[in-house]
Amino acid sequence: MIFGIVAVALAGFISAISASPSEDEGDWNGYESIYTRSSNNRGDTNISSYKTKSIWQIGNVKPNLTGAQKKLSTDLLQLVDNSPLPQGQDRKTLKMQMKRLRQFRPASSMPASSDGMMTDDMVYVYIYLTPHAETQTIEPYVVEVTDVSERDHLAVAWVEVNDLETLASQEEVRTIRTVMPPILRTGSVTTEGDTIHHTYDMRTAHSRSGSGVNVGIISDGVDHWTDARNSGDLPADLAVLNNRQGGDEGTAMLEIVHDMVPDAALYFHDWGDNTVAFNAAIDALVDAGCDVICDDVAWIEEPFFEDGIIASHITSMLASNDIVYVSSAGNAGQEHYQGDYYNDGYDFHDKVWYIDFAPGSSAIIVLQWNDEFGASGNDYDLYLCDYYAGEVLFYSEGIQDGDDDPIEFIDAINTESSIIECFIVVANYNGAAATKTLEVFIYPENGASVYTDNIDPADSIFGHPAVPSVIAVGAIDASDPGNDDIEDFSSQGPATISYPAPVCRPKPDLCGVDGVTVTGAGGFPSPFYGTSAAAPHIAAIAAQFWGACPSKTGYEIRAVLRNTAVDLGSAGYDDVYGYGRADAFVALAPPNIISSTPPSNVSNTEGIPRTYSIVVNQTVNVNWYINGTSVQTNTSVTEASYMNMSTEVGMWNVSSVASNTNGTATQTWIWNITEVPPAFTTADAVIALEIAVGSRPHNDVMDVNNDGCVTSLDALMILQAVAGAISL
């Protein structure tokens, strides 16, 4: 069994877990179910022998919860209630696990208050309030409010364990759950991306080094950044705005940016303690003057099917500030599932997922479905079970009864000395939930491994990277011979949004390289893998381009990077590579006219319309000229056309000049316009004869054979033309 497992259900209650059937069978046999792992993935072991009596027993507890208990996440309720914990776990273990996640402060670690009273154990929580409630209403029930978002009706606070139920009983409080830390999208040196993305070429050949541009990074920490400074891999004037979380992934990301744009000014801010603090970190970098901001942070509690607190804040921030925001797309390509709930006949979803826990390994498992946050009335639950016995080792059973969040999640760690094999299953509580789209993310750590059964990389981008104006970055291995194969773990699009209106957002936007060399300051692993490594490459290219073209807007920078990427995968945009691998050389090189119509010089008679068109590899302004006189302008286009019907007989020079801040490209055609040949009649033949015999004066029009005189032969040829025998 798993020891030291922490359950985090959003509003639920953990009851006794039965490892074996009791004398009172009830009607639990209805929960008997059959699941078989794919023979080519996990093996042909059949787990049909287990019966999920413990799931049935746990579910029967829900009707007995008080109103306040329904608002507490499961781990919080375990701290204040005498309800049994999962087998192998005691209250002490639970507190240790919560302390590991920075959610818990024991009373023994804190000094007495100013009045001499000892404080109780404290927990770090999100307090979600009802609409129109003010966050100040919770102040009498908390020890310290660390962050507040009035717009989102959210407070983040340290609360004494003994005050949790009292706080939850306030009518202004909608739900309380522990603050889960985010995950990083990680998977005298210079990053290989400097060459692959061609920032080196543009820096050496054209002196484009990011001068005048400020780049801000948000990650875990820069604890040993001075080591990289001393080796020349970071500048001495790095501005560290905040570094309380600890770590050196931020150092590695900054090294990548500095390698590629050494003259850009660099800033760093850690991710903050919670989602509200993360938004404050973004604001701090904007206030410091950052033009490009890049992060590699995934807040796993953020909504999958709508814009949450962070996504909404970034959308607003980009609308009011001229900046570029870059974020890693995620590393969930091999650890994700999305699909509609399908009842297997026993109120379980017909798909299960498999995970093995090596000693000391852990995993976070997150389930959401496409109800709106704060309005879910469809009750799904999440279970982690022993693969062989079917015993429930861990579960998340929040209550969704109309005003709740559609989320369940599990945080598990194996503290035993042997591997534990498990499967994950979703249940429809009492079979009453409507059919919804389920989405599961599994985040294994320290040796836990996920099998490929029922895993699907599609639609595995969520949160703020799914914001349309954010550049979400996938990963390509720097050691891949053609730098054109996506990493298996790289999250893929699209990003399915259900609220406020259904839409599939095209994601990712671009790909960058990972598996690159960093100094390893503070023991950080090198090579540096993951979309965490890919994202700063794109941030550096944006900085290089903006430094070269300071008059551009952030919107234009994003458009240029997308339009000039090296197309990979399916032709054009696709949900795996986005627009392709970003390329600084193409982005900063002069525009190129890649096709033109007509392809060469043309001739026609007067009065016939003629259309000229070009296709350019960049967004440009196109000016059209006839013999040097401007006749038409197209702005901010990649394709342009010009039509003319009125030019007179003669030789004309038609030119299209495509230009942007990178330079110009010109396409020229010579247009030969001739007179329309006359339409002859039999009367013209008579006139030609009269000219031939001298009764009429000479007329060049009648000299149809162009021999300098009009003869009877000309008259004959005119008659043949009238009859259609020849053309003149």
Secondary structure, DSSP 8 states (H G I E B T S, - for coil): ---S-EEEETTB------SS--S--TTGGGGB---B--TTTT-S-B-TT-B-HHHHHHHTTGGG--HHHHTB-HHHHHHHS----STT--HHHHHHHHHHTT-EE-GGGS---TTS-----EEEEEEEE-TT--GGGGGGG-SEEEEEETTTTEEEEEEEGGGHHHHHTSTTEEEEEE----EE-------THHHHTTHHHHHHHH----TT-EEEEEES--TTHHHHHHTTSS-TT-EEEE--S--SHHHHHHHHHHHH-TTSEEEEEE--SSHHHHHHHHHHHHHTT-SEEEE-EE-TTS-SSS--HHHHHHHHHHHHS--EEEEE--S-TTSEEEEE--B-SSSBBS--EEEEE-TT-EEEEEEEESS-TT-B---EEEEEEETTT--EEEEE-B--SSSB-SEEEEEEE--SSS-EEEEEEEEEGGG-S---EEEEEEEEETT-EE--TT---TT---SGGGSTTSEEEEEEETTSTTS-SB-TTS----EEE-SSS-EEE----EEEEESB----GGG--SSB-SHHHHHHHHHHHHHHHHHH-TT--HHHHHHHHHHTSB--SSSS-BTTTBT-B--HHHHHS---EEEEESSS-EEEETT--EEEEEEEEEEEEEEEEETTEEEEEEEEEEEEEEEES---SEEEEEEEEEEETTEEEEEEEEEEEE-------HHHHHHHHHHHHTSS---GGG-TT-SSS--HHHHHHHHHHHHTSS--
